[in-house]
C-alpha cells in the first residue's frame, strides 16, 4: 500500500507497529490489511464469552437462559443496532448468572478468551473485568441475584490470572488484565486497588472505572477517589471509562480527580475545545470504540480525534510507562519477542488513539470484522468531510 509521502513515521525498533495513517483517497479499504499482528487494549472479559460456553454452564448449573442454542442466545444477548449504554449493559443480566460464582467457568472463559485472540492474530491484549461481578462471597450486594457462595473477588482474580497465563502459554498471546471498579458500587473500589497491588506479578497491570456514566457525580464517589489515590501512590496504572455517554465534565473529572493515564472512549471531550486541546497537548491516550459497542460515537471522532495510535502498557515500549514486573530481565522487560512500539503521525497533531471494539459478544463482531467496520466507518466519515480517509495498517 502506498502512503502519502512523508506523512507517517514509525519507530525503527523491531516489533509491530499499529497506527492510523492517511492514505490516498483511491486506496482500497479491504480487510487484508488487518491480517498482520494486532494489539488490543480495551476489551471486557465478560463481554467476550462464547455463547457455547454460556449454554454449557447454564445447563450444567440449572440456570435458565433466554435461548437453548448458541445462535439463539447470540441473537438475544448480542446487538446489531445501537442501544443506549444502560440498555447495552442490561444484556449482561441474561447470561452472567451462568458464569458468575463458578470457579471452572471463570477460569475457562479466561483461557478461551486468549484462544480467540490468537485466532484473530492478536499478539498483545489487555482484558478488563470486575472481580466482584464474578464473585458470590464477600461482596455486597451479591450480583446477578446469586445465592451466597464461597467464591470471593480475590479468588476470582487468581482464577482469571491462571486461565490467562495458561492461554498465553498455549497460544502465544501476551496477555495482561485490568481490574474494574464499578460506578454504581463505590464500596467495592478500595478492594479492587488492593487486588491490583496483590496480583501485579500475575497479569494485572491497571485499574479501571467502568459502568453507567449517567450516574450523577459517580466519578467523585469517595470509594472511587480513594482507590485511584491509592493506585497513584502505589504505581498502579489507571484508565477510566469517561465521555462515552457522559459529558466532557466526566472526562475532566477522570483526568483531574482520578489522574487517569488513558481514557476509555472519551468522545465527549470534543464538546469542550479547551479540554480537547489540553489532552492533545498532553498526548492523552484515547481507547476509541466504534459503532457496535452500544452507543454510536460522535461522527466527529474519526476526523477530529483519531490522529495517532500508541501501543499499551508493555514494558520497554517507547513512550509507554513500564509494566509491573519489568525488573531488567531483558531490554523489553517481559521478553516479548514481538514488542509493540509507539507510532506517530506527522500529518496532524492529535492525541494518542487506539481503535478498540470493546465487548464483542454483545456487538456480534470479531476483532477483525469490527476493526474492518471501524475503518470503513471512518473512511465514509472522512470522505463526507472532504479529507483523506483514515486507514488502519499493521507492520
C-alpha positions, 0 to 999 in steps of 0.5 A: 500500500502506498502512503502519502509521502512523508506523512507517517513515521514509525519507530525503527525498533523491531516489533509491530507497529499499529497506527492510523495513517492517511492514505490516498483517497483511491486506496482500497479499504479491504480487510487484508490489511488487518491480517498482520499482528494486532494489539488490543487494549480495551476489551471486557472479559465478560463481554467476550464469552462464547455463547457455547460456553454460556449454554454449557454452564447454564445447563450444567448449573440449572440456570435458565437462559433466554435461548437453548442454542448458541445462535439463539442466545447470540441473537438475544444477548448480542446487538446489531443496532445501537442501544443506549449504554444502560440498555447495552449493559442490561444484556449482561443480566441474561447470561452472567448468572451462568458464569458468575460464582463458578470457579471452572467457568471463570477460569475457562472463559479466561483461557478461551478468551486468549484462544480467540485472540490468537485466532484473530492474530492478536499478539498483545491484549489487555482484558478488563473485568470486575472481580466482584461481578464474578464473585458470590462471597464477600461482596455486597450486594451479591450480583446477578441475584446469586445465592451466597457462595464461597467464591470471593473477588480475590479468588476470582482474580487468581482464577482469571490470572491462571486461565490467562497465563495458561492461554498465553502459554498455549497460544502465544498471546501476551496477555495482561488484565485490568481490574474494574471498579464499578460506578454504581458500587463505590464500596467495592473500589478500595478492594479492587486497588488492593487486588491490583497491588496483590496480583501485579506479578500475575497479569494485572497491570491497571485499574479501571472505572467502568459502568453507567456514566449517567450516574450523577457525580459517580466519578467523585464517589469517595470509594472511587477517589480513594482507590485511584489515590491509592493506585497513584501512590502505589504505581498502579496504572489507571484508565477510566471509562469517561465521555462515552455517554457522559459529558466532557465534565466526566472526562475532566473529572477522570483526568483531574480527580482520578489522574487517569493515564488513558481514557476509555472512549472519551468522545465527549471531550470534543464538546469542550475545545479547551479540554480537547486541546489540553489532552492533545497537548498532553498526548492523552491516550484515547481507547476509541470504540466504534459503532457496535459497542452500544452507543454510536460515537460522535461522527466527529471522532474519526476526523477530529480525534483519531490522529495517532495510535500508541501501543499499551502498557508493555514494558520497554515500549517507547513512550509507554510507562513500564509494566509491573514486573519489568525488573531488567530481565531483558531490554523489553522487560517481559521478553516479548519477542514481538514488542509493540512500539509507539507510532506517530503521525506527522500529518496532524497533531492529535492525541494518542488513539487506539481503535478498540471494539470493546465487548464483542459478544454483545456487538456480534463482531470479531476483532477483525470484522469490527476493526474492518467496520471501524475503518470503513466507518471512518473512511465514509466519515472522512470522505463526507468531510472532504479529507483523506480517509483514515486507514488502519495498517499493521507492520 
